[in-house]
Amino acid sequence: MGILHAFTHVYHVALLPLYLQIRADFQLASTEKATGLLTVMMMAYYLPSYPVGMLADRLSRKALLGWGLFLNAAGFVGLGLSPSYGWAVASLVIAGLGGSCFHPAATALVARMNPTGTGRALGLVAIGASIGFLFGPFFSGAVAEISGSWRTPILILGAAGVVVSGVFALLARETASVTTSIQRAMPLFPRRSFAWVFAAMAFFFCCRDFAGNSLGTLGALFLQNAHGMSPRQAGLALSCIFVASAISNPLFGHWSDGRRLPWLIGLVSVSACLFGLLPWLPAGGIPWAFLLYGGFFVASYPVVEAELMQCVPDAVRGRFFGLFITVGGIGGNLSHWVAGAWVDHLGARSHTVTAYRPLFGALGALMAFSLLGLPALAWFRRHRGEYPKTTGESRVEPRAMAAESPA
């Protein structure tokens, strides 16, 4: 599952160092049209998350994972062969739809298999994401620079994903039936108050996602425009964000089991401070700041996901997480388009470091603002007992809840 996680996120970051080459190749009028390609893919990735979550609560999670990677990879093959900008948009919609299958199915499956130590288990699976995030921008930037074309790394990554999806289909074991007929009828929200608290929680964490997602696009443009880095250098610098997270994800995930909310406060607060500091550093210090920032920020994801999975019964976890990432994903990934539009708005000032400081500072503050979602997360844990009891969870969940009491 970690390998599938790696491919899912390789595709999320492979375009980051390639925006300027893509703009030149398609003769686009603005940078925001190039950065908008990633927004298109991520919208297609997050919009179907709730329907996919419904499927993950009812059908084979293995099948969803395998077919999802195949479509994700096939979309990248199509992107690499696209003769026009319109074909590129269509290809990335396909890629996004395929990628949407991973998190609702995988997160619910990992939580079901690990009712205790959920944070540690999700942290270990998140190592795959760290590897994908680390490898993607460095590989695409380096290969594009060597080959002289942004299409070469995209085609290689797409073809590799198609092959891995086939291997997964052959080797992965089928999972048992996910839910009984009684569990399928379980409501996502037992009362209206659950829906309102969920909406507040999703909104605040969307602020975290908006700020965090913006760093990939904004950082790539900042490094290339203001510091004169090549696509390979910018890709290598961005990859540093995910080096430390390969270690911090399982560590913080494990340490947070049993008391997650204080850990989240620390992780997000440090990340917000480092985010605002980035444009004040010399070029040589930015990769090191990326390294430290990634160790804290990326680790907040498995910690949040583990807490979300312990807030609700297994019968609704796919839908619950699918709806959560639909809200956060749609709002959060508007940041790629916004970052491109902002850089276009700067005009000639986009080549000066000081022009980026207000935006980095505002995004760091927005990340800190997302901590207001923690009370809503704690509320869900306290009211978990209001969900109907189902056969199959009674032997597991009480022990899990005892081991992972709310903060």
VENKA-V228880 format. One record per pair of residues at least 12 apart in sequence whose C-alpha atoms are under 8 Angstrom apart, sorted by the first residue. I is the first residue (numbers start at 1). GAP is how many residues later the second one is. D is the distance in whole Angstrom. If there is no record, write none. Layout:
I/GAP/D
I/GAP/D
This chain:
1/105/8
1/124/7
2/122/8
2/123/5
2/124/7
2/125/7
2/126/4
2/127/7
3/125/6
4/61/8
4/65/7
4/98/8
4/124/8
5/97/7
5/120/7
5/121/7
5/123/5
5/124/5
5/127/7
6/121/8
6/122/4
6/123/5
6/124/7
6/125/6
6/126/4
6/127/7
7/62/8
7/122/8
7/125/6
7/154/7
8/61/7
8/64/8
8/91/6
8/94/7
8/121/8
8/124/7
9/120/6
9/123/5
9/124/6
9/127/8
10/119/8
10/122/4
10/123/6
10/124/8
10/125/7
10/126/5
10/127/8
11/61/8
11/65/8
11/125/7
11/146/8
12/26/8
12/30/8
12/121/8
13/120/6
13/123/6
13/124/6
13/203/7
14/122/5
14/123/5
14/125/8
14/126/6
14/127/8
14/140/7
15/23/7
15/122/7
15/125/7
16/121/6
16/200/6
16/201/6
16/204/6
16/219/7
17/120/6
17/123/7
17/124/5
17/203/6
17/214/5
17/215/7
17/217/6
17/218/5
18/122/8
18/123/7
18/126/8
18/132/6
18/213/7
19/12/7
19/15/6
19/16/6
20/14/8
21/128/8
21/129/6
22/12/6
22/128/7
26/58/7
26/59/6
30/314/7
31/309/6
31/310/7
31/312/8
31/313/6
32/305/6
32/306/8
32/307/8
32/308/4
32/309/5
32/312/7
33/304/8
33/307/8
34/306/8
35/182/7
35/301/6
35/302/6
35/304/8
35/305/6
36/300/6
36/301/5
36/304/8
37/51/8
37/52/6
37/55/7
38/54/8
38/298/7
38/299/8
39/294/6
39/295/6
39/296/8
39/297/6
39/298/6
40/49/7
40/52/7
40/53/7
41/48/8
41/51/5
41/52/5
41/53/8
41/54/7
41/55/5
42/54/6
42/287/7
42/288/7
42/291/6
43/53/7
43/286/7
43/287/6
43/290/7
44/48/8
44/49/5
44/50/8
44/51/8
44/52/5
44/53/5
44/56/8
45/48/8
45/50/8
45/51/4
45/52/5
45/53/7
45/54/6
45/55/5
45/284/8
46/50/8
46/54/6
46/279/7
46/280/5
46/281/8
46/283/5
46/284/6
47/279/6
47/282/8
47/283/7
48/49/7
48/52/7
48/278/7
49/51/6
49/52/7
49/55/7
49/273/5
49/274/6
49/276/7
49/277/6
50/268/8
50/269/6
50/270/8
50/271/8
50/272/4
50/273/5
50/276/7
51/268/7
51/271/7
52/48/7
52/49/6
52/52/7
52/53/8
52/266/8
52/267/8
52/270/7
53/51/5
53/52/7
53/264/8
53/265/4
53/266/4
53/267/7
53/268/7
53/269/5
53/270/8
54/264/6
54/265/5
54/268/8
55/263/8
56/48/7
56/49/5
56/52/8
56/122/8
56/262/5
56/263/8
57/121/6
57/122/7
57/127/7
57/258/6
57/259/7
57/260/7
57/261/5
57/262/7
58/119/8
58/120/6
58/121/6
58/126/7
59/118/7
59/119/7
60/114/7
60/115/6
60/116/8
60/117/7
60/118/7
61/44/5
61/45/7
61/48/7
61/114/7
62/110/7
62/111/7
62/112/6
62/113/7
63/106/8
64/37/6
64/38/7
64/41/7
65/36/6
65/37/6
65/40/7
65/41/7
66/99/5
66/100/8
66/102/6
66/103/6
67/31/7
67/98/7
68/29/8
68/30/4
68/31/6
68/32/7
68/33/5
68/34/7
69/29/6
69/30/6
69/32/8
69/33/8
69/92/7
69/93/7
69/96/6
70/28/7
70/91/7
70/92/5
70/95/5
70/96/8
71/23/6
71/24/6
71/26/7
71/27/5
71/28/7
72/22/7
72/23/4
72/24/6
72/25/7
72/26/4
72/27/5
72/86/8
72/89/8
73/22/6
73/84/7
73/85/4
73/86/7
73/87/8
73/88/5
73/89/6
74/20/8
74/21/7
74/84/6
74/85/7
74/87/8
74/88/7
75/16/5
75/17/6
75/18/7
75/19/5
75/20/4
75/21/8
75/83/7
76/15/7
76/16/7
76/19/6
76/78/6
76/79/7
76/81/7
76/82/5
77/77/7
77/78/5
77/80/8
77/81/5
77/82/6
78/13/5
79/12/5
79/13/7
79/72/8
79/75/7
79/76/8
80/71/5
80/72/7
80/74/5
80/75/5
81/70/7
81/74/8
103/219/8
104/213/8
104/214/5
104/215/7
104/217/6
104/218/5
105/213/6
107/15/7
107/198/8
107/202/8
107/211/8
107/214/8
108/201/7
108/206/7
108/209/6
108/210/6
108/213/8
110/12/7
111/195/7
111/198/6
111/203/8
112/202/7
115/281/7
115/282/7
115/285/5
116/283/7
116/284/5
116/285/8
116/287/7
116/288/7
117/137/7
117/140/6
117/283/8
117/287/8
118/135/8
118/139/7
118/188/6
119/131/8
119/134/4
119/135/6
119/137/7
119/138/6
119/183/6
119/184/6
119/186/8
119/187/5
119/188/8
120/130/5
120/131/7
120/132/8
120/133/5
120/134/4
120/135/8
120/137/7
121/129/7
121/132/8
121/133/8
122/128/7
122/131/7
122/180/6
122/181/8
122/183/8
122/184/7
123/126/5
123/127/4
123/128/7
123/129/8
123/130/5
123/131/7
123/176/8
123/179/5
123/180/8
124/125/7
124/126/5
126/120/7
126/123/6
126/124/8
126/176/7
127/118/7
127/119/5
127/120/7
127/122/7
127/123/7
128/118/8
130/112/5
130/113/7
130/115/6
130/116/5
131/111/7
131/112/8
131/115/7
133/106/7
133/109/6
134/104/8
134/105/4
134/106/7
134/107/7
134/108/5
134/109/6
135/104/7
136/103/8
137/98/5
137/99/7
137/101/7
137/102/6
138/94/6
138/96/8
138/97/4
138/98/5
138/99/8
138/100/8
138/101/6
139/14/7
139/96/8
140/13/5
140/14/7
140/92/8
140/95/8
141/90/5
141/91/4
141/92/8
141/93/8
141/94/5
141/95/8
142/89/7
142/90/5
142/93/8
143/89/8
144/87/8
144/88/8
145/86/7
145/87/6
178/137/8
179/136/6
182/208/8
183/132/5
183/207/7
184/131/7
186/129/7
186/130/7
186/202/7
187/129/8
188/128/6
188/131/7
188/132/7
190/196/7
190/197/6
194/186/8
197/179/6
197/182/8
197/183/8
198/178/7
200/173/7
200/176/7
201/172/5
201/173/7
201/175/5
201/176/6
202/122/6
202/123/8
202/125/6
202/126/6
202/171/7
203/124/7
203/125/7
203/170/8
204/165/7
204/166/5
204/167/7
204/168/6
204/169/5
205/123/7
205/165/5
205/166/8
205/168/6
206/121/7
206/122/4
206/123/7
206/125/6
206/126/6
206/164/7
207/121/8
207/124/8
207/125/7
207/159/6
207/160/6
207/162/7
207/163/5
208/124/8
208/158/7
208/159/5
208/160/8
208/161/8
208/162/5
209/119/6
209/120/7
209/122/8
209/123/5
209/124/8
209/158/8
210/118/8
210/121/6
210/122/4
210/123/6
210/124/7
210/125/6
211/121/7
211/124/7
211/152/5
211/153/7
211/155/6
211/156/6
212/85/8
212/155/7
213/119/6
213/120/6
213/122/6
213/123/7
214/119/8
214/121/5
214/122/6
214/125/7
216/22/7
217/119/6
217/122/7
217/123/7
218/118/8
218/121/6
218/122/7
219/19/7
220/14/6
220/15/7
220/18/7
221/122/8
222/128/8
222/129/8
222/131/8
222/134/7
225/125/6
225/126/5
225/127/8
226/124/6
226/125/4
226/126/5
226/127/5
227/56/7
227/124/8
227/126/7
237/49/8
237/50/5
237/53/7
238/49/7
238/52/7
240/47/6
240/48/7
240/50/6
240/51/5
240/54/8
241/46/8
241/49/5
241/50/5
241/51/7
241/52/7
241/53/4
241/54/7
242/49/7
242/52/6
242/53/7
242/56/8
243/48/6
243/51/7
243/52/8
244/47/6
244/48/7
244/50/6
244/51/5
245/49/6
245/50/4
245/51/7
245/53/6
245/54/6
246/49/8
247/48/8
248/47/6
248/48/7
248/51/6
249/46/8
249/49/7
249/50/5
249/51/8
249/53/7
250/49/8
252/47/6
252/51/7
253/46/7
253/49/6
253/50/5
256/47/7
257/146/8
257/147/6
258/145/6
258/146/4
258/147/5
258/148/7
258/149/7
259/145/7
259/146/7
259/147/6
259/148/5
260/43/7
260/44/8
260/47/7
260/146/7
260/147/6
261/113/7
261/117/8
261/145/8
261/146/6
262/145/7
264/36/6
264/39/7
264/40/8
265/106/7
267/29/5
267/30/6
267/32/7
267/33/6
268/28/7
268/29/6
268/32/7
268/99/7
268/100/7
268/103/7
269/98/8
269/99/6
270/23/8
270/26/7
271/22/5
271/23/8
271/25/6
271/26/5
271/93/8
271/96/8
272/91/8
272/92/4
272/93/7
272/95/6
272/96/6
273/91/6
274/15/7
274/19/6
274/90/8
275/18/7
275/85/6
275/86/7
275/88/8
275/89/5
276/81/8
276/84/5
276/85/4
276/86/8
276/87/7
276/88/5
276/89/8
277/83/8
277/84/8
278/82/7
279/74/7
279/75/7
279/77/7
279/78/6
279/81/7
280/77/7
307/70/8
308/13/7
308/69/7
309/12/8
310/71/7
310/91/8
311/66/8
311/69/6
311/70/5
311/73/6
312/68/8
312/69/8
312/72/6
312/75/8
313/71/8
313/74/7
313/80/8
314/79/8
378/28/7
378/29/8
381/25/7
382/24/8
